[in-house]
Amino acid sequence: MASPSFLRTSTRPDLYICARCSLRAARSPSRTTRRWVGQKYLAKVANAEYEWAQHAVDIQMGKRKSMLAILEERELVNQITGKRSEFEARLTEDRLGAYVGIDPTASSLHVGHLLPFMALSWMYLHGYSVLALLGGATAKIGDPTDRLKTREMAHSSVRAANMVSMHFQLKKFMLNIDSYGRTHGFFEGSPWEMRRALSNNNEWWNKMPLLEVLQVLGHGVRLGPMLARETVKNKMNNGDGMSFAEFTYPLMQAWDWWHLFSSRSIHMQIGGADQYGNITAGIDAIKHISKHHPNPAMREKVTPLGDPLGFTVPLLTTSSGQKFGKSAGNAIWLDSDQTSPFEFYGYFLRTSDADVGKYLKMLTFVPIDEINELVEEHMVEPSKRKAQHRLAREIVEIVHGPHEAKVTEEQHRFLFNKSPDRPAMLEVQADPDTAAGYVTLNNKPKINVQLPRSVIETLSIGRILFAAGLAASATEGHRLAQHDGAFIGGIVHSGHKGSPNPMTERLSWTKIKPWHIKDTAKYLVYDDLLMLRRGKHHIRVVQVVPDDEFLTSGKTYPGQKLSTSPLSNLEQRNKQVLDQLKTDRGKMPDHAKLEDPVD
């Protein structure tokens, strides 16, 4: 007979299992999450492919111009890779992806950088997918092309500030191109398939093991062709030598292209006239990796993409052969703080008659027939500078937006109008976005601000927002912090939620909270840079300087408590001493002046 204990009912209650755990336990371990594709999406894809095929048929029948013909007509093609017929056929038959890369070696783009981005913009307006690549990683090395001296390495904080500034410049440029295309009727039907993107190669380089690069790409690189390049020979024989880091720059650029090719189907690279060697090196690298990648799945993925291709744009020069750019010493900056829209407009208004037609082709989207008519009308009455005014307005609209273009044109016509019946005062309409209270990349405030270190270390985050100009008062600054209305970017302490990896150097924004005063300093980038943002485009890049340096500069900030005592204010004391020296009492008598020393 069994023991009575086996027949006794258990007094232990049943375990409670929540619904979520029950559902999780019921799922099979091998079950994978599926993403369903709707019929509407498939219909859009099919319709886009059909429209592109019809577009290609029209080009082959001569009803439309090919993309390559348009770029050549605008004088935006210098060299292409491969045969022209094959190049044109690829552009016509396939909706290729294209990209332009730029290293943030300065705080702003200049006019010389516009040509490759204009070629990229023409492709975008005609339905291609485009990407602007910011070289946050390659800027740490520096492109040695056509240089005899090694680039001076900028401080990490300077490089980070340049990266932020250039990021928003590129974003602003691409938004203006999109707006221009919609306003002037470039988009036919629904531009659903068109893509534009902005990326930074820090995203992959700062988490890429060197061993993987050597394994995947290193075996396909031969030293002979690299040493035979004119850039390498010129720098080794006539310059200060070629470092290993500079020697590997083309490999980094080639890997960038491979990453974009394999992950985003970017087939084409567009570069300046000096980048043809780097482009061909990138093509060879992609071909090698596509055939010899150690992962068979990757080889199978990239095989249908075909071979990569690329082209270069010519240098932007005047009729006399003078180049534009930082190294040439005549850079016209796209940053409105370095070259104001008024000066920007005035520079192109002074364009010579020999250059105005070429610049209208290369730097604007004005139709060719209209350009020819403008030039002919200008030659009849050159004093009116009709073609130059059109050139200046178009470029300002592309770079700074339509409202700024209209304002600068009216200002120039008003100031230099000599007719007796001109109005006594110029009335300019307000920017509709500004009047409506919207902050866009075209009307955003100045982003470079200096603040003393004591502000960051001793004031609350609400008062810092006020001091940086992102809030109208300290009270509003505290309100923004309490209601998630402001953001802070850069390297943050690992204890805060959502903190980015310090090694990535990607600008990552974190919502500002009313935290402790000491916590703000944890967000400093390289100990002297602070990124603040309100809304989408209201940016402040704050440079933190020592208190004595800020005091001697004579600058002030909102909310600063100024002492009225001349003995406690260094600026007022210096002014008082200088004023005394200007009086008769402060002048040195002639007999007390020291004679010049005799050798």
BELNORZI-V145370 format. One record per backbone hydrogen bond with DSSP energy under -1.0 kcal/mol. NH is the residue of the N-H (numbers start at 0). CO is the residue of the C=O. E is the energy in kcal/mol with one decimal. If there is no record, write none. Layout:
NH_CO_E ; NH_CO_E
//
This chain:
5_2_-1.7 ; 21_17_-2.1 ; 22_18_-2.4 ; 23_19_-2.3 ; 24_20_-2.5 ; 25_21_-1.8 ; 26_22_-1.1 ; 30_27_-1.7 ; 41_37_-1.8 ; 42_38_-2.2 ; 43_39_-2.1 ; 44_40_-2.4 ; 45_41_-2.3 ; 46_42_-2.4 ; 47_43_-2.4 ; 48_44_-2.2 ; 49_45_-2.1 ; 50_46_-2.5 ; 51_47_-2.1 ; 52_48_-2.1 ; 53_49_-2.4 ; 54_50_-2.2 ; 55_51_-2.3 ; 56_52_-2.0 ; 57_53_-2.3 ; 58_54_-1.7 ; 59_55_-2.3 ; 60_56_-1.8 ; 61_58_-1.2 ; 62_57_-2.5 ; 63_57_-1.1 ; 69_65_-2.1 ; 70_66_-2.3 ; 71_67_-2.5 ; 72_68_-2.3 ; 73_69_-1.7 ; 74_71_-1.4 ; 75_70_-2.6 ; 77_311_-3.5 ; 80_309_-2.0 ; 86_82_-2.4 ; 87_83_-2.8 ; 88_84_-2.0 ; 89_85_-2.2 ; 90_86_-1.9 ; 91_87_-1.7 ; 92_88_-2.8 ; 93_89_-2.1 ; 95_93_-1.6 ; 97_128_-2.3 ; 98_267_-1.7 ; 99_130_-1.6 ; 101_132_-2.3 ; 104_102_-2.2 ; 110_331_-1.8 ; 112_109_-2.0 ; 113_110_-1.7 ; 117_113_-2.6 ; 118_114_-2.2 ; 119_115_-2.0 ; 120_116_-2.2 ; 121_117_-2.4 ; 122_118_-1.7 ; 123_119_-2.0 ; 124_120_-2.6 ; 126_123_-1.8 ; 127_122_-2.5 ; 128_95_-1.1 ; 129_194_-2.8 ; 130_97_-1.5 ; 131_196_-2.4 ; 132_99_-3.0 ; 133_198_-3.0 ; 134_101_-3.0 ; 135_133_-1.8 ; 138_134_-1.6 ; 139_136_-1.3 ; 140_137_-1.2 ; 141_137_-2.6 ; 146_143_-1.7 ; 158_154_-2.7 ; 159_155_-2.2 ; 160_156_-2.3 ; 161_157_-2.6 ; 162_158_-2.1 ; 163_159_-2.1 ; 164_160_-2.5 ; 165_161_-2.8 ; 166_162_-1.9 ; 167_163_-1.9 ; 168_164_-1.6 ; 169_165_-2.6 ; 170_166_-2.1 ; 171_167_-2.3 ; 172_168_-2.6 ; 173_169_-2.4 ; 174_170_-2.1 ; 175_171_-2.3 ; 176_172_-2.2 ; 177_173_-2.2 ; 178_174_-2.5 ; 179_175_-2.7 ; 180_176_-2.6 ; 181_177_-1.9 ; 182_178_-2.3 ; 183_179_-2.4 ; 185_180_-2.7 ; 191_189_-1.4 ; 196_129_-1.1 ; 198_131_-2.5 ; 200_133_-1.9 ; 202_199_-2.1 ; 204_200_-2.2 ; 205_201_-1.3 ; 207_204_-1.2 ; 212_208_-1.4 ; 213_209_-2.5 ; 214_210_-2.4 ; 215_211_-2.6 ; 216_212_-2.8 ; 217_212_-1.4 ; 219_216_-1.6 ; 220_217_-1.3 ; 225_221_-1.1 ; 226_222_-2.8 ; 227_223_-1.6 ; 232_228_-2.4 ; 233_229_-2.7 ; 234_230_-2.0 ; 235_231_-2.3 ; 236_232_-2.5 ; 237_233_-2.5 ; 239_147_-2.3 ; 240_234_-1.9 ; 246_242_-2.2 ; 247_243_-1.5 ; 248_245_-1.1 ; 251_247_-2.0 ; 252_248_-2.4 ; 253_249_-2.3 ; 254_250_-2.4 ; 255_251_-2.1 ; 256_252_-1.8 ; 257_253_-2.3 ; 258_254_-2.7 ; 259_255_-2.3 ; 260_256_-2.9 ; 261_257_-2.7 ; 262_258_-2.0 ; 263_259_-2.1 ; 265_259_-1.4 ; 267_96_-2.5 ; 268_308_-1.2 ; 269_98_-2.4 ; 270_310_-1.6 ; 274_271_-2.0 ; 278_274_-2.2 ; 279_275_-2.5 ; 280_276_-2.0 ; 281_277_-1.9 ; 282_278_-2.1 ; 283_279_-2.2 ; 284_280_-2.1 ; 285_281_-2.4 ; 286_282_-2.2 ; 287_283_-2.1 ; 288_284_-2.7 ; 289_285_-2.6 ; 290_286_-1.2 ; 291_287_-2.2 ; 292_288_-1.5 ; 298_294_-1.7 ; 299_295_-2.3 ; 300_296_-1.7 ; 301_297_-2.1 ; 302_298_-1.2 ; 304_301_-1.2 ; 305_302_-1.2 ; 308_266_-2.1 ; 310_268_-1.7 ; 311_78_-2.6 ; 312_270_-2.4 ; 317_321_-1.9 ; 320_317_-1.7 ; 323_315_-1.2 ; 329_324_-1.2 ; 333_108_-2.8 ; 337_334_-1.1 ; 338_334_-2.6 ; 343_339_-3.0 ; 344_340_-2.6 ; 345_341_-2.4 ; 346_342_-2.3 ; 347_343_-1.4 ; 348_344_-1.7 ; 349_345_-1.1 ; 350_347_-1.3 ; 354_351_-1.0 ; 355_351_-1.5 ; 358_354_-2.6 ; 359_355_-2.0 ; 360_356_-1.5 ; 361_357_-2.3 ; 362_358_-2.9 ; 370_366_-2.1 ; 371_367_-2.4 ; 372_368_-1.9 ; 373_369_-2.4 ; 374_370_-2.5 ; 375_371_-2.1 ; 376_372_-2.6 ; 377_373_-2.3 ; 378_374_-2.0 ; 379_375_-1.1 ; 380_376_-1.6 ; 383_380_-1.3 ; 384_381_-1.2 ; 388_384_-2.3 ; 389_385_-1.9 ; 390_386_-2.4 ; 391_387_-2.8 ; 392_388_-2.4 ; 393_389_-2.3 ; 394_390_-2.2 ; 395_391_-2.3 ; 396_392_-2.2 ; 397_393_-1.9 ; 398_394_-2.3 ; 399_395_-3.3 ; 400_396_-1.1 ; 404_400_-1.7 ; 405_401_-2.2 ; 406_402_-2.4 ; 407_403_-2.5 ; 408_404_-1.8 ; 409_405_-2.2 ; 410_406_-2.3 ; 411_407_-2.3 ; 412_408_-2.6 ; 413_409_-2.0 ; 414_410_-2.6 ; 415_411_-2.2 ; 421_418_-1.3 ; 434_430_-3.0 ; 435_431_-1.7 ; 436_433_-1.2 ; 437_432_-3.1 ; 448_540_-2.2 ; 450_542_-2.1 ; 452_544_-1.8 ; 454_451_-1.1 ; 456_452_-2.0 ; 457_453_-2.0 ; 458_454_-1.5 ; 463_459_-1.9 ; 464_460_-2.1 ; 465_461_-1.5 ; 466_462_-2.7 ; 467_463_-2.3 ; 469_464_-2.4 ; 476_472_-1.9 ; 477_473_-2.3 ; 478_474_-2.0 ; 479_475_-2.3 ; 480_476_-1.9 ; 481_477_-2.0 ; 482_478_-1.6 ; 484_479_-3.0 ; 486_532_-3.0 ; 487_509_-2.7 ; 488_530_-2.2 ; 495_492_-2.0 ; 498_495_-1.2 ; 503_500_-1.6 ; 509_487_-2.7 ; 511_485_-2.6 ; 514_512_-2.7 ; 518_515_-1.3 ; 519_516_-1.0 ; 521_518_-1.1 ; 522_519_-1.9 ; 523_520_-1.3 ; 524_528_-3.4 ; 527_524_-1.6 ; 529_541_-2.5 ; 531_539_-2.7 ; 532_486_-2.4 ; 533_537_-2.8 ; 537_533_-1.2 ; 538_536_-1.3 ; 539_531_-2.7 ; 540_446_-4.5 ; 541_529_-3.3 ; 542_448_-3.6 ; 543_527_-1.9 ; 544_450_-2.1 ; 549_545_-2.1 ; 550_546_-2.3 ; 551_547_-2.2 ; 552_548_-1.2 ; 553_550_-1.0 ; 559_556_-2.0 ; 572_568_-2.2 ; 573_569_-2.4 ; 574_570_-2.0 ; 575_571_-2.1 ; 576_572_-2.1 ; 577_573_-2.3 ; 578_574_-2.2 ; 579_575_-1.8 ; 580_576_-1.9 ; 581_577_-1.0 ; 591_588_-1.1 ; 592_589_-1.1
//
